Amino acid sequence: MALDLTDTLPVRVPLHTEPLGVFGSLRAGRRNVLELIPQAATQVPVLSGVTGKRWHMVMDPGALKHILRDRVDDYPKSVVTKLILGPAIGQSLFVAEGAHWQWQRRAAAPVFSHRNVTALAPVMTLAAERSAQRIAAQVGRGADLFAEMVTATFEVISDVTFSGGTGFDRDAIHSAIEMYISQTAKISILDVLGAPAWVRRPGRLFSGASLREMKSVANSAIVGRKDRPQTGVPDLLDLLIAAEDPNTKRQMSTDELRDNLLTFIVAGHETTALTLAWALYLCAHDPAVQEAARSEAQAVLGARAATASDLAALPLTRRIVDEALRLYPPAAFLSRTAQVADTLCGREVRAGDTVILPIYALHRNALLWDNPDAFDPGRFANAKAIDRFSYLPFGDGPRICIGASFALQEAVIILATLLARFRFSTIPGRSPKPVMILTLRPEGGVWLRVEEV
């Protein structure tokens, strides 16, 4: 009997091969947003259709550059994105547009400078050490590494945001975030039909308590810090309070600080936890790659946890992170709303059309990647050979993720520390299932067997 090579590939999302229609799209979107992507999106540069309203799905690097960099003002974030996230994070950097976005970006950019990100690395090293200690207690049995990575990265973001959590109820805000996502992030039939923003979505009317909890905790921390400034290495809250637009000297109000802090807290732990969990799954899936990365990490680290100064000596670890972000990008499905008539890959785009950037399909498009569904960190050995707009885990253009360098530094520090100390292997029958609601999560967790090395 011939070997089915697809059985050797990492887990992936079953993309559809027949039109879904309005109600099929609703069911798929509520179950897993990525099921809205046709299989054809992994074979062609662009797809167009009408499902309630006109849409275009773009996988062509040149067209993506046009949308994200050259004509960014003509393709703002979609109504659906703003309806989901706006109540939680207001007009913060992630959802603001135009001049209001520009001044915030100018003010916040220095907060994530190389110097500031490197200065926060010791917090990541301590979190990696604590994570290793918790994992050591599970040696010899299965462990949910996704849950562990969420714990580790939430420790990092809360510690670098609020310096160890003084005045900050870590459990309360984490629970509020999870509640908000579960209540509001699923697609509504009104979203599929293209209903205007003023038509209220019933499924998003019941998140008031979790929103109030998140905002109350953040407001208290901000007011407390302003009243009692701290000394020592400034954390993200210190840096944001001091940040100002170099053009206008405008600084953030308490509400603007809160909304941006909540943005950084949600994005700053969720996306990195996902990247690490998928990276550990991929290493367990390919023991040879895992062993090579372990040898690299042990040679550099010995018995200690990784630090920022080790990053340059851990190239394979970084390539594993890059490949995890290719196969399982946390922000795997983006959408924009065209403001003006345009042409993309020869397709007519009208004002009001939805333009979808299916990063999951882009990263697995056979026109751009060899053996696209396979785990192959070696493809990033020569990163300059990869078209910049065929690989977009953090977006690109003026709105590229402001915390990308922070996330990559944290991921490499934690992954190298864990691979140097433990061997991870898959558990039969317990493969993770990639499901996207707001981010691309492993449904059911990432359960791996843990052994000391």
N, C-alpha and C positions, 0 to 999 in steps of 0.2 A: 504494500500500500504506500502510495506517495506521501511524503511529509507535507503537510499544509504549513507553508512558511508563515502564514498569518498568525499561527499559534505561537510563534516565537517572538512576536512583536509586543511591545508594551500595550496596556489597555488604551482604548480609544473610544470616541463617541460614534455610535451608528448614525451616519448622516443619511438623509432620506433621498430616495430616487424617484419618487412620484410627487406631483403637486399636492400641497397640504390643504389648500383652501383656507377660508377665514377661520372656521371652527377647528380645523386640524392644526392650524398655526397657533391658535389659542391654547389648545391642549398641549402641544409640543412645548410652547414657550413657558407654560406654567410648570411643566415637568422638568425641562432642561432646555434653556435658551439655545444651546448649541444644536439642538435637534431642528431648529429652524433653518440650518444651513444645508443646502442640497449637496449631495456627493459631487456634483459637477463643479462646485466651487473649488475643489482641489485639483481641477484639470484645466480650467480656463481663466482668463484675466478678468472677466466681468460677466455678471448676470443681471438681468433686469426682469421685472414682473409687476403685477398688481395683486395685492392681497389686502383688500380694504382701501389701500392707497398705493400710489406708485412707489417703487423702490428700486435701488440699484445696489448690487453687492460687488465690491471692488477688491480685487486681489492683484492688480497690476502695480508694480513699484512706482512707475512714472505717474500714474493717476493718483496714487497715495501721496506722493510728494506734492502734487498739485493741491490736494485737499488739505494736508496737514501743514505744509510750509508755505507754498506760493500764494494760496487763496484762502488762508485760514479764516478770515473774517466772513467769507461767503459760505462757510460750512460750520456754523456753531453747533454745539452739542444739542442733541434732539430734545424735543418736548418730553419724551418718556424719561430720559435720563434726569432731567430737571425735576420732573414730578416725583420721581423716586427719592432723589437725594436732597433736593432743595429744602424740604421741611427739617431735615437733620442738620445740614451744614450750610444753610443759608446761601449767601452770595460769596462763599469762600472761593479760593483759587480754583477749585475743581470744577465749579459750575458757573462762575461769573463770566461775563463776556465784555468785550469792548474796553472802554477806558477804566471801568471799575476793576476788571481783571488785570489790566496793564500796570496800574499803580501798585496793586498788591504783589504782583510778580516781581516788580522792581524792588519793592521793599523786602520781600522774603528771600530773594535769590542769595544774598550774602549769608543768610542763616545756614544754607546748605553748601557753603564753600568747602573746598577740600580741607582747609585747615580746621574748620569747625567739625566736619564729619569725622576727621581723624582724631580730634580731641575727645569725641564721644566713644571711641572704640573700646576703652577699658570697660565700659558698661557691658558691651557685647561680649568681651572676653569673660567677665564674671558670669554672665548669663549662660555662656557655653559651658563653663565649669559646673554650674549648678544643674544644668540639663544633664550633663554626663553623670553626675552623682545620682540623679533620679533614675536615669536609664540603667545604671549599674544595679539598682535594686530589682530590676526586672530581667536580669540575665538568666537565660535558660528557659524563658517562656515568651509567649507572644506579647507584644506591646503596641498600643496605638500611637504611632509616631506622629501622626497629624495632631492629636491632642497634646502631645508633649511639645511639639514645635509651636503651637499656639501659646502654650504656657511660657515658653522661653522667649518668644518674640514680644509677647505682651509685657513681660518683665522689662525687656529692653526699652520699648517705646514709652512705658510709664516712667521708668527711671530716667531716661534722657529728657523726658518732657517735664516731669515734676520732681526730679532729683530724689529718687527713692520713695516717692509717694507721699510726702508730707502734705497733709490736708487733702489727700486724694484717695478715694475709696476704689481701689483697683477692681475688686470683684463686682461692685455695683455698676461701674461704667461698662465693664466687659459684658455683664448680663444684659444691660440696656442695649448695647450694640447688637448683640445676638437677637434680642427680641425685636428690635426695629427691622433688621434685615428679614427675619422670618415673616413679619407682618406686612411689609410694604414692597418687597423687591420683585414679587411675581407679576407677570404681565397680565393686564386687564384686557377684556374684549374691547374696551374703549381705546386702548393703545393700538390694538391691531387695526381697528377701523379708522384710526387717525383722528379721533375726536379732539377738539381744541383743549388747551390746558385748563380753561375755566370750567369744563365739565368734570365734576368731582368723581374720582374712582372709588367705589364703595369699599374695596379691599384696603384702601389706604386711609380710612377714616378712624381707625381704632388704635393708632400708635401714639396717642397723646401722652400716656403715662411714661413710656420708655423715652420719648423725646424730652419730656420735662426732667426726667432723672439725669439723662446725659448732660443736658445744658446746665442744670443746677450744680452738678459736681464740678464741671469745668469753670463755671462762673465763680464758685467759691474759691477754687484754686487760684484763679487769676487775681481776684480781689485780695486774697491773702498774700500773694507774692508782691503785689504792688505796695501793700501796707508794710510788709516785712521782707525787703530785698535780702538775698542771700549772698554769701561770699564764695570764692573758689571758682572752679571752672563753670562758666555759664551753661545752663541747659537750654533746651529749645524754647521754653517759656521765657526765660531771661532774654534770649536773642530776639524773639518775636516782639516782646514788650519794647525793646530798644530799637527795633527795625523802623526805618523810615524810607519813604520814596525819595531817592536822591534828586529827583526833578522838582518835586513840590514840597518836600520835607513833611509830608503827611504821615502820621502814624496810625496804627490800628486802634479803633475803639475797643471797649471791652467785648461788645458783641462780635466784632470782626476777629478779635483774638480768639474768642471762644469757637467760632465757626471754623477757623483755620486749624486750631488745636484739635478739634474733633475730627477734621479731615485727616490730619497727620496721624492721629491715634488709630483711626480705623484702617487707613491705607498702610500705615507704617508697620502694623503687626500682621494684618491679615495676608497681605501679598507675600511677605517674606516667609511666613509660616507655611503657606501653600507651596512656595518654591522649594523650601527645605524638605517638606513632606514628600513632594513628588520626586525630588532628587534622591532621597533615601530609598524610595520605592524603585527607582530606575537602577540604582546601585545594587539593590537586592536582586533585581531582574537580570542584571549582567554581572556575575561574580568576578569576571576577569577585569572589567573596568574598576569595580570596587577594590580589588586587590591592588591594582596599580595606584589608585588614589590613596589607599592606605599606606603603601610604601612611601609615596611622596610626602604624606602628612607626617608619618613617623620620623622620617629623615630630617624634617624641618623642625618638628615640635618636640620630639622626645616624649616626655611625660607631661608636658605643660599644655595649657590651652593656647589656641592661636591668638595672635595680636595683629594690629594693623600693619606692623613692620614685616609680617610674614607673607603678606598677600602676593608680592612679586615672586616669591619662591614656591607658590602653590598654583601653577598654571593649569594642571589637570583638574584640580578642584574647581577652579573658576570655569573651565570649559563644561564641567558637569552641570554647574549652575546655569550656564548659558543654554545648554541643551534642554534642561528641565523647563526653562522659560520658553523655549521654542515649542516643545511638545505639549506643555500645559501652561500657557500664558494665563496669569490670574485675570487680567482684563482681556478676555478672549473674544468679546463681541462688542464692538463700539458702534454707535450710530450718530449721524449728523443730519441736519435739515438744511437742504440747499436754499439759499436766500435769493439767488438770481439764476437765470437761465445759463446753462453751461453745456459742455460736451466732455464726456469721460470715455476714453477708449472707443470713440466713434458713436457713443450712445447719447441721445438727447436727454439732458437733465433739465427739468422745469423747476421754477421756484416752488418750494413746498414739498418737493420729493424727498423721501427718506434715502439717505446714502449710508449704506451699512459697510463697516470695516470689520469683516470677520477674521480677526487675527488668528484664530484657531485654524481656519482654512488657508490663510496666507502662509502660515508656518508649515503647512503640510501640502502646499501646492506643488504638483509634479513638474511644473514649468520652471520652478525656482530651486527645488531641492532634489538631490539624488536620494532615492530610497527614503522618502519623506516621513514615513511612519516608524522608521527604525530609530533606536537610541544609539547615537554615534557622536560622542563629544569631540572626536577628532575633526569633525567638520568645522569646528571653531579654532583649529590650530592656526589657520590663516584667515583671521577675521576680515582682513582687508579685501579678500576675494568675494565676500558676501555683500550683495547689493544692500545698501543701507536701508532701503524701504521694503525689503523682503523680510526683515526681522524687526518687529516692532513691539517687544514686550513692554516697553515704557512709552510707546508713542514716539512722536518726533515733532520737529518744528518748534515754534514758540511755546507750545503747550506740552512739551515733553515733560514727563514726570519729574518734578523738582527734587524728589527724594531718591532718584535712581542710584546714585553713588552710595547713599546711606544703606539702601537695601542690599546692594551687591556686597559691600564690605561686611555687613552683618551675616549674610548668607555664607560667605566663604569662611569667616571666622568660626561659625557654629558647625558647618559641615565638616571642615578639616578636623576640628577637635573631636567630633564624634567618630569619624571614620578611622582616626588614629587609634581609638580605644576599643571599638566594637565591630563585630561582623554582623551584618544584617542579611537575613534570608527570607524569601517569600514563604507564605503559609498556604498550602493547597486549599482552594475553595474560598480564599479570603482576599481576592484581588480588589483593589479600590475601583470605584466606578466614577468616572469624571462627569460631574453634573454642575452646570452653571446656572445660578440664579442671579446673584450680583457679581460673584467671582467664581472661578473654576475650582470647585472643591472636590475632594475625594469622598463621595457619599459612603457612609459606613466607616470612615477612617482609613488610615494606612496601617494595617496590622502586619508586623514583621516579627520574626523570631530574632532575639538578640543573644549574641555570644560575646564574651570577652576575647581579646586577642593577646 
